[in-house]
Amino acid sequence: MSAAPARIPESLLPLAVPVDDLVAYYRNPRTGDVDAIAESLRVNGQYKAIVVNRGTHTGRPNEILADNHTWAAAQQLGWDQIAATFVDVQDEDAARIVVVDNRTSDLAGYDSELLADILEELPDLDGTGYDQGALDKLLDHRSLPHTIDLPSDGAGTGAMAKLEYLQWGYLQWSTTRVQITAAEVETLNRIYEQFLTEARSDLGFGWHLLQEAHYTAEAPTADDEDDDQTAADADTGGTEDEDGDDA
């Protein structure tokens, strides 16, 4: 990857040191996704300083205790500087800092529904460490209401009507996912099946869904057939008897 200028905010610039002056902790037990961190640095810049041990007591100068992978990501991007704070501790304390910095992250958790909401509100997922597949998994585990109160549908259901939601009933584009009812799912299925029958492929279905008026054929009922016959009679001026005279 070609070198990129370091993106360090003004508040951290006094802490900037040459990247090449630092070294990774010699026994770092943590593995990290350097590519994901590099993407964050590219999009968000460096928003917190890394922690470096001066090494007076350990004999290992300028050794990184916290954010080793952030430093590696800065190297990958070709940065020449990175913001760092310094401590000067002995081996035992250095080891404690390395371990606890990683362990406190492990002990933390997420409010998954709130996390999904935040990610959905972003215009894209760049620099978040999440991709669409990871967001989809969060959305799949989001709890959906079993029913939702709607205004009366005019079919004698009373003041309020209830529609059941299906856990797998949703429309999604980009990071937006919208819950839809069972009836809407069935309608979409009929539109899709009709499109697939006519086009013999689902290529272009999204555009078809957005642009076309949709009418899905359903099996005619006895009432429908009576209505059709009445309309046909009206067109011919009535029915004829066996002699050919109007009845």
C-alpha positions as CSV (number, residue, x, y, z in Angstrom):
1,M,0.0,0.0,0.0
2,S,1.3,3.4,-0.9
3,A,2.3,5.8,1.9
4,A,-0.3,8.1,3.2
5,P,0.2,11.2,5.5
6,A,-0.5,10.5,9.1
7,R,-4.0,11.7,10.2
8,I,-3.4,12.9,13.7
9,P,-5.8,15.5,15.2
10,E,-4.3,18.8,16.4
11,S,-5.0,17.8,20.1
12,L,-2.7,14.8,19.7
13,L,0.0,16.4,17.6
14,P,2.2,17.3,20.6
15,L,2.4,13.6,21.3
16,A,3.5,12.6,17.8
17,V,6.7,10.6,17.6
18,P,8.5,8.8,14.6
19,V,6.9,5.4,13.9
20,D,10.3,3.9,13.3
21,D,11.5,4.8,16.8
22,L,9.0,2.4,18.4
23,V,9.1,-1.4,18.7
24,A,6.3,-3.9,19.4
25,Y,6.1,-5.6,22.9
26,Y,8.3,-8.6,22.8
27,R,5.7,-11.0,24.1
28,N,2.4,-9.7,23.0
29,P,-0.2,-12.5,23.4
30,R,-2.9,-10.5,21.5
31,T,-3.6,-11.1,17.9
32,G,-5.4,-8.3,16.0
33,D,-6.8,-7.5,12.6
34,V,-4.3,-5.0,11.3
35,D,-6.2,-4.5,8.0
36,A,-9.4,-3.4,9.9
37,I,-7.4,-1.1,12.1
38,A,-5.7,0.4,9.1
39,E,-9.1,1.0,7.5
40,S,-10.1,2.8,10.7
41,L,-7.0,5.0,10.7
42,R,-7.6,5.8,7.0
43,V,-11.2,6.8,7.6
44,N,-11.2,8.1,11.2
45,G,-7.6,9.1,11.7
46,Q,-5.9,8.4,15.0
47,Y,-8.3,9.3,17.8
48,K,-6.3,8.1,20.8
49,A,-2.6,7.8,21.7
50,I,-0.8,4.4,22.0
51,V,1.1,3.6,25.2
52,V,4.9,3.1,25.1
53,N,7.3,2.1,27.8
54,R,10.6,4.1,27.8
55,G,12.4,1.0,28.9
56,T,14.8,2.4,31.5
57,H,14.0,-0.5,33.8
58,T,13.5,-3.3,31.2
59,G,16.4,-2.6,28.9
60,R,14.0,-2.6,25.9
61,P,13.6,1.1,24.9
62,N,10.4,2.5,23.3
63,E,8.4,-0.7,23.6
64,I,4.7,-0.5,22.9
65,L,2.5,-1.8,25.7
66,A,-1.0,-0.8,24.4
67,D,-2.1,-0.7,20.8
68,N,0.6,-2.7,19.2
69,H,-1.6,-3.4,16.2
70,T,-2.5,0.3,15.8
71,W,1.2,1.0,15.4
72,A,1.5,-1.9,12.9
73,A,-1.5,-0.5,11.0
74,A,0.2,2.9,10.8
75,Q,3.3,1.2,9.4
76,Q,1.2,-0.5,6.8
77,L,-0.3,2.8,5.8
78,G,3.2,4.3,5.5
79,W,2.7,6.8,8.3
80,D,5.9,8.5,9.5
81,Q,4.5,9.6,12.9
82,I,2.0,8.3,15.5
83,A,0.8,9.9,18.7
84,A,2.0,8.1,21.9
85,T,2.1,8.6,25.6
86,F,5.0,7.2,27.7
87,V,5.4,5.4,30.9
88,D,8.6,4.0,32.5
89,V,7.9,0.8,34.3
90,Q,9.6,-2.5,35.2
91,D,9.0,-5.8,33.5
92,E,6.2,-6.9,35.9
93,D,4.2,-3.7,35.5
94,A,4.7,-3.7,31.8
95,A,3.3,-7.2,31.6
96,R,0.3,-6.2,33.7
97,I,-0.4,-3.3,31.4
98,V,-0.2,-5.4,28.3
99,V,-2.5,-8.1,29.8
100,V,-5.1,-5.8,31.3
101,D,-5.4,-3.6,28.3
102,N,-6.5,-6.6,26.3
103,R,-8.5,-8.3,29.0
104,T,-10.8,-5.3,29.7
105,S,-11.8,-5.4,26.1
106,D,-12.6,-9.1,26.3
107,L,-14.8,-8.5,29.4
108,A,-16.9,-5.8,27.7
109,G,-20.1,-6.7,25.9
110,Y,-22.6,-5.0,23.6
111,D,-26.2,-4.0,23.5
112,S,-26.6,-5.7,20.2
113,E,-29.9,-4.0,19.2
114,L,-28.5,-0.5,20.0
115,L,-25.3,-1.4,18.0
116,A,-27.4,-2.5,15.1
117,D,-29.4,0.8,15.2
118,I,-26.2,2.9,15.2
119,L,-24.7,1.0,12.3
120,E,-28.0,1.2,10.3
121,E,-28.0,5.0,10.8
122,L,-24.6,5.4,9.2
123,P,-24.4,6.1,5.4
124,D,-21.9,3.3,5.1
125,L,-19.8,0.9,7.2
126,D,-16.4,2.3,6.3
127,G,-14.1,2.6,9.3
128,T,-16.4,0.8,11.7
129,G,-14.7,-2.6,11.6
130,Y,-18.1,-4.1,10.4
131,D,-19.1,-5.3,7.0
132,Q,-22.5,-6.0,5.7
133,G,-22.4,-9.7,6.7
134,A,-21.6,-8.8,10.3
135,L,-24.4,-6.2,10.3
136,D,-26.8,-8.8,8.8
137,K,-26.1,-11.2,11.7
138,L,-26.9,-8.4,14.2
139,L,-30.1,-7.7,12.4
140,D,-31.1,-11.4,12.3
141,H,-30.9,-11.6,16.0
142,R,-32.9,-8.4,16.6
143,S,-36.1,-9.2,18.5
144,L,-39.2,-8.3,16.5
145,P,-42.7,-7.5,18.0
146,H,-45.2,-10.4,17.6
147,T,-48.0,-8.0,16.8
148,I,-48.4,-4.3,15.9
149,D,-51.5,-2.2,16.4
150,L,-52.7,-0.5,13.2
151,P,-55.8,1.7,12.5
152,S,-58.9,-0.3,11.6
153,D,-58.7,-1.8,8.1
154,G,-62.4,-1.2,7.6
155,A,-63.2,-4.9,7.6
156,G,-65.1,-5.0,10.9
157,T,-62.0,-5.6,13.0
158,G,-62.9,-3.0,15.6
159,A,-61.1,0.2,16.5
160,M,-57.7,-1.4,16.0
161,A,-56.4,-4.2,13.9
162,K,-53.4,-6.4,14.7
163,L,-51.0,-7.7,12.1
164,E,-48.5,-10.4,13.0
165,Y,-44.9,-9.9,12.1
166,L,-42.6,-12.7,10.9
167,Q,-39.0,-12.8,12.2
168,W,-37.8,-13.3,8.6
169,G,-40.1,-10.7,7.2
170,Y,-38.1,-7.7,6.1
171,L,-36.8,-5.6,3.2
172,Q,-33.2,-4.6,3.1
173,W,-31.1,-2.3,1.0
174,S,-27.6,-1.2,2.0
175,T,-27.6,-0.8,5.8
176,T,-31.4,-0.2,6.0
177,R,-33.7,-3.1,7.1
178,V,-37.5,-2.6,7.3
179,Q,-39.9,-5.0,9.0
180,I,-42.8,-6.1,6.8
181,T,-46.0,-8.0,7.6
182,A,-46.8,-11.6,6.6
183,A,-49.3,-10.3,4.1
184,E,-46.6,-8.1,2.5
185,V,-44.3,-11.1,2.4
186,E,-46.9,-13.1,0.5
187,T,-47.5,-10.3,-1.9
188,L,-43.8,-9.9,-2.6
189,N,-43.5,-13.7,-3.1
190,R,-46.3,-13.6,-5.8
191,I,-44.7,-10.6,-7.5
192,Y,-41.3,-12.4,-7.5
193,E,-42.7,-15.7,-8.8
194,Q,-44.6,-13.9,-11.6
195,F,-41.4,-12.0,-12.6
196,L,-39.4,-15.2,-12.5
197,T,-41.9,-17.0,-14.7
198,E,-41.9,-14.2,-17.3
199,A,-38.2,-13.3,-17.2
200,R,-36.8,-16.8,-16.4
201,S,-34.2,-15.0,-14.2
202,D,-34.3,-12.8,-11.1
203,L,-31.9,-10.3,-12.7
204,G,-33.5,-6.9,-12.7
205,F,-36.1,-7.8,-10.1
206,G,-35.2,-4.9,-7.9
207,W,-35.7,-2.4,-10.7
208,H,-38.9,-4.1,-11.7
209,L,-40.1,-3.8,-8.1
210,L,-39.4,-0.1,-8.0
211,Q,-40.6,0.9,-11.4
212,E,-43.6,-1.3,-12.3
213,A,-47.2,-1.3,-11.1
214,H,-47.8,-4.7,-9.6
215,Y,-51.0,-6.8,-9.9
216,T,-50.8,-10.4,-8.8
217,A,-53.3,-12.9,-10.2
218,E,-55.2,-14.9,-7.7
219,A,-57.5,-17.9,-8.4
220,P,-61.0,-16.6,-9.3
221,T,-63.8,-17.3,-6.9
222,A,-67.4,-18.2,-7.7
223,D,-68.4,-14.6,-7.1
224,D,-65.8,-13.4,-9.5
225,E,-67.1,-15.8,-12.2
226,D,-70.7,-14.5,-11.6
227,D,-69.4,-10.9,-12.0
228,D,-67.7,-11.8,-15.2
229,Q,-70.8,-13.4,-16.6
230,T,-72.9,-10.4,-15.6
231,A,-70.4,-8.1,-17.4
232,A,-70.5,-10.2,-20.5
233,D,-74.4,-10.2,-20.5
234,A,-74.3,-6.4,-20.3
235,D,-72.0,-6.2,-23.3
236,T,-74.4,-8.3,-25.5
237,G,-77.6,-6.8,-24.3
238,G,-78.7,-9.8,-22.3
239,T,-79.0,-13.6,-22.9
240,E,-80.8,-15.5,-25.7
241,D,-83.3,-18.4,-25.4
242,E,-83.0,-21.5,-27.5
243,D,-84.9,-20.0,-30.4
244,G,-82.5,-17.1,-30.7
245,D,-84.9,-14.5,-29.2
246,D,-83.9,-12.3,-26.4
247,A,-85.0,-13.7,-23.1
